[in-house]
Amino acid sequence: MMLHFLRIYQINGYEGWIASSEQAARIGGQKAKWTARRLREWTHAFVCDMKNLPDHEYGKWNSSVLEDEDLVQEICLHLQSKGPYVCAMDIVHFLEIPEMKEWLNLKKPIWERMACRWMNRMGYHWKKEQKGQYKDGHEREDVVAYRQQVFLPFIPTLTPHMRKWTQDGTLETIDKEAESPNDPGPGPVGSNPCHG
């Protein structure tokens, strides 16, 4: 991250020391003010002694267990086995399995809120299920009977009154003499011929 900071400082024409450090911290996804201050301290120390580089003490900073790719894969496989409807509590329960507790050296279960953040980092998103056009009741006996005995038989009576287009997209002309002289047409707007 120090290298990014120094490159940004160079790109800015060696101006804006504090602004460059804050920009590097934001790019690194860290707490901007605190990390920016630390970057400036580390860089000053490095300039004074080029052997003085900061050590990353894994586990003492805000390192995530999700950096372990094997763990992420195990969690993803578990969530896939649950089907399309998963929640954060599925991760909580999965990590309560003795083998997982031992692997992660967990003394107590993780919070549901932590599992929500993990799911977000793994690319899961929350959304409402979209309802389909034919969802709820399209196979009920009364609906099927109406469709088969009333609606579908009525459709052919409308065909002579429908517009038709040719393959090239032009409207076909309607032969007025082919229509029945006693045919009243489709009826006034708003009437429902299916229900009399």
N, C-alpha and C positions, 0 to 999 in steps of 0.2 A: 504494500500500500504506500510505503514511502516513495517507491519508484514512481508510482502514479502521481503522487503529490508533486514530486520534483519535475516530472514531465509537464504537468498542468502549469506549474509555475513558469517553466521555460516557454510554453506556448503563449502564456499571458505576457511575454516580454519581460520577465523577471520583475513584475509588478503585482501587487495584490497577494502578499504572502499569506495572510489570514484567509482571504477569500479562496485562494487556491487550495489551502489545506481543508477548508470546509467542503469544497467541491469534491475533492478526492474522497473525503469521508462519506459524503452522500452517495457517490458512485459505488463505494464499497458496501453500501447498505448498513452502515453503522450509525450510532448516535452521533450526529454531525458535530455538535459543539465539543463534546468530550473527546471524541476520536481526533478531531482537528487539532485540539490543543496537544494531545499526545503525539500526533504526527510532527508537530513543530518541535516538541521537546526531543523526540527521537532523532530528528534530522539535525538539530543543533549538536546533540551528543555524538552523532555519526561524523559530522564535519570536524569536530575536535579530535576524535579518535576513530579511525576507519574500521577498527575491530569491534567497535561498540554497536552491535546490532541487537534489536529487541528480539526476545525469544517468545514464541507462541506456546504458552503453557496450556495444552489441550485440556479442557474440562474446567479450567479456572476462569476462563472468559465465558461469554455467552455462546458456547459452541452447542450445536444441536446434535442430538443422536441421529437425526436424519441424514447426517453426513456419511453414515454407514450405509452403503448401497445395498448390502445384503439384508439389512433390517428393513429398508424401504421396500425391497422386493417381497419380503415375507409379509409385510403389512398389506401390500397391494394384492398379493395372491389371496390372502385371507378375505379382503373386501370383495374381490371378484367372486369368491365362493359364496358370498352372501346374496348375490344377485344384483339387480339394478337398484334396489332401494337399500342404501347403507347410511349409517349415521356415525357420529363421533363415538358414541358409546360402544360400537362394535370394536373400535381400536382399544378402548379402555378394557373391555372384557378380554380381548385377545392378549393384551399385555399382562393380564392377571394369571395366565396359564403358567404353571411352575417353570417350564423350560424357558419361556420368554423372560420371566422374572430373573432367572439365573443368568441368562445371556446378557441382560442389561444391568444386572446387579441392582435391581429395584427393591427397595425396602417397603415402599408403599405405592399404591396405584397412582397413575397420572390422573390429572383432572380432565374433565370433559372439555373444558375450554382449550387446554393444551392439545387434545386430540383434534379439535376443530382447526386449530392453527396448522397442525401437521397435515390434515387433509387438504387444506388450502395450498400449502407448499407442494403437495404431491399432485396438484392439478384438479382436485375434486371441486365441484361447484354445486351450490344448492339452488334448486329451482322447483317450481310447482309443476306437477304432471299435467301435460296438455290433454284435454279431453277430445276424443275423436268424434267425427261427425255422427257415427252410428253407435255410439257408446250407449248407454242406458235404455234398455227396453225395446230394442229393435227386433228382438226375437220373441217378445211376448205373443201369446196366442192371438189376442185381439188385433195387434199390430200386423202380424203375419196375415191374418184373415182379411183385413182391410186392404192390405197391399195386393194380395192375390185375387180377391174377388171384386174389388171396386177400382182401385187406382190403376193397376196394370191394364185391365180391360178398357178403361176410359182413354188411355193414351192414344190408341190408333184412331179414335174419332177426332183427335186434334190434328193429326198428321196433314190432312188437306189444307189446313189453315196456317201451317208453319212455313216459314221462309226456307228456301233451299239454295245452296250455293254450288257452283260447278267447281271442278278441280283447280281452275285458274283464279278462283276467288270472286267471280262475278255472280250476281244474284240471278237465279233462274226466273224466267217469266212464268206467271201462273196462267193456265188456260182456263178462262172464265167459263167457257162452254162445258168443260169437263166437270165442273162443280154441279152438284145437284141443285135444281131451281128451288126445291123446298128446304134446302139446308139453311137453318137460321143463323149459322155462324157460331162463334165461340161464346156468345152471350155478353151481357154488359160487364164492364169492369167491376170487380169486387164480388161478383156472384161466384158461387162454388158449385159447379155441376155435379160434384161427387156427393154432395149432401142434399141435393134437391133444393 
